[in-house]
Amino acid sequence: MKAQMQLLKLMFCTNCGEQIISLNANFCRGCGVKVAKGADQIKATKSFTAVIPTTRVKRALNFALDYVGFYVFSYFIGHTAVTMGPIPWIDRVNEWVVGGVLLIIYFVFFEGIWAKSPGKLITRTRVVMEDERRPGFKAILIRTLARLIPFEFLTFFKPKHPRGLHDRLSKTVVVDDL
């Protein structure tokens, strides 16, 4: 993990948490709030060890592999349910609800136990908290529920080392597993 760490001097917006790239910045590029200058800026700047996220390519592979894994998982759950006989209440449940529940089970199970989904296992990445601790159940649940937000996957197209909305909301980072 030491190879992923580097000593950085960073400043973050006190309003939205977006990283302020330049010490000469006047406004936050995330929310537009005026950035503190002088003594306030020095107080806001701190040195710490930061976790470096994995690449966009690995995140895209994680996405593709996990959705293949999710469909295989869903198929086996559906096949098992059909072989058990008719389920009287299933006709009243929307298929989107069933899919959402299965998605929650899939990610909470794998990331909750191993901090890796099957896609992350293949790409040799894992989920950690922003301070490099292992994520707890609450963080994994927030991360998984955020995946249900429509078009959430589009939040990966901004930076070189993408952190999706589900990463930011749960304060997690996907890193290379060395």
CORRARA-V939178 format. One record per residue. N is the residue number from 1. RES is the residue in three letters. NEAR is the number of other ideal C-beta (glycine too) atoms within 8 Angstrom. D_FIRST is the distance of its C-alpha to the first C-alpha in Angstrom with 1 decimal. Layout:
n:res:near:d_first
N:RES:NEAR:D_FIRST
N:RES:NEAR:D_FIRST
//
This chain:
n:res:near:d_first
1:MET:7:0.0
2:LYS:4:3.8
3:ALA:5:5.4
4:GLN:9:5.4
5:MET:11:6.7
6:GLN:6:10.3
7:LEU:7:13.3
8:LEU:8:15.8
9:LYS:7:19.4
10:LEU:10:20.2
11:MET:10:23.3
12:PHE:9:23.9
13:CYS:13:27.3
14:THR:6:28.6
15:ASN:7:30.5
16:CYS:8:28.1
17:GLY:6:24.6
18:GLU:10:24.4
19:GLN:7:22.5
20:ILE:12:25.3
21:ILE:5:24.5
22:SER:5:27.4
23:LEU:7:28.5
24:ASN:4:32.0
25:ALA:10:31.8
26:ASN:5:34.8
27:PHE:8:33.7
28:CYS:13:30.7
29:ARG:7:30.3
30:GLY:8:29.3
31:CYS:8:32.3
32:GLY:6:34.5
33:VAL:10:34.7
34:LYS:5:35.6
35:VAL:12:32.8
36:ALA:9:33.5
37:LYS:5:34.4
38:GLY:6:34.9
39:ALA:5:34.2
40:ASP:8:32.9
41:GLN:12:30.3
42:ILE:7:29.1
43:LYS:7:28.8
44:ALA:10:26.9
45:THR:9:24.4
46:LYS:6:21.6
47:SER:5:18.6
48:PHE:7:15.2
49:THR:8:11.5
50:ALA:8:11.2
51:VAL:12:8.9
52:ILE:8:9.8
53:PRO:11:11.6
54:THR:10:12.2
55:THR:8:15.5
56:ARG:9:19.0
57:VAL:6:19.8
58:LYS:12:17.2
59:ARG:13:18.4
60:ALA:9:21.9
61:LEU:11:21.3
62:ASN:14:19.8
63:PHE:10:23.0
64:ALA:9:25.3
65:LEU:12:23.9
66:ASP:14:23.8
67:TYR:8:27.3
68:VAL:8:28.5
69:GLY:12:27.0
70:PHE:11:28.6
71:TYR:8:31.9
72:VAL:8:31.8
73:PHE:10:31.0
74:SER:10:33.8
75:TYR:8:36.2
76:PHE:8:35.8
77:ILE:9:36.3
78:GLY:8:39.3
79:HIS:8:40.7
80:THR:8:40.4
81:ALA:9:42.1
82:VAL:6:44.9
83:THR:6:45.6
84:MET:6:45.9
85:GLY:4:48.8
86:PRO:4:49.6
87:ILE:7:47.7
88:PRO:5:50.4
89:TRP:6:48.3
90:ILE:9:46.1
91:ASP:5:48.7
92:ARG:4:48.4
93:VAL:8:44.7
94:ASN:5:43.5
95:GLU:6:41.2
96:TRP:6:38.8
97:VAL:8:38.4
98:VAL:10:37.8
99:GLY:9:35.2
100:GLY:9:33.4
101:VAL:8:33.5
102:LEU:12:32.2
103:LEU:12:29.3
104:ILE:12:28.4
105:ILE:8:28.6
106:TYR:13:26.5
107:PHE:14:23.5
108:VAL:12:23.8
109:PHE:8:24.1
110:PHE:11:21.2
111:GLU:16:18.7
112:GLY:7:20.1
113:ILE:6:19.7
114:TRP:7:16.5
115:ALA:9:14.9
116:LYS:12:15.7
117:SER:12:19.1
118:PRO:10:20.6
119:GLY:13:19.8
120:LYS:16:16.1
121:LEU:9:16.3
122:ILE:8:18.1
123:THR:11:15.9
124:ARG:7:12.7
125:THR:12:11.5
126:ARG:10:11.3
127:VAL:12:12.6
128:VAL:14:11.1
129:MET:11:13.3
130:GLU:8:13.3
131:ASP:5:12.2
132:GLU:9:9.1
133:ARG:6:11.6
134:ARG:6:12.8
135:PRO:13:15.7
136:GLY:6:19.2
137:PHE:7:22.3
138:LYS:6:23.6
139:ALA:12:20.7
140:ILE:15:20.8
141:LEU:10:24.6
142:ILE:11:24.7
143:ARG:17:22.3
144:THR:14:24.6
145:LEU:8:27.8
146:ALA:12:26.8
147:ARG:10:26.6
148:LEU:9:30.3
149:ILE:8:31.2
150:PRO:3:33.2
151:PHE:5:31.7
152:GLU:12:28.3
153:PHE:7:26.7
154:LEU:6:28.3
155:THR:9:26.0
156:PHE:11:23.4
157:PHE:5:25.6
158:LYS:5:25.1
159:PRO:5:22.0
160:LYS:5:20.0
161:HIS:9:16.8
162:PRO:12:18.8
163:ARG:10:18.6
164:GLY:11:21.6
165:LEU:9:23.9
166:HIS:14:22.6
167:ASP:12:19.1
168:ARG:8:20.8
169:LEU:9:23.3
170:SER:12:20.9
171:LYS:7:18.4
172:THR:13:15.6
173:VAL:11:13.2
174:VAL:15:12.4
175:VAL:13:9.1
176:ASP:8:8.3
177:ASP:8:7.5
178:LEU:5:6.2
//
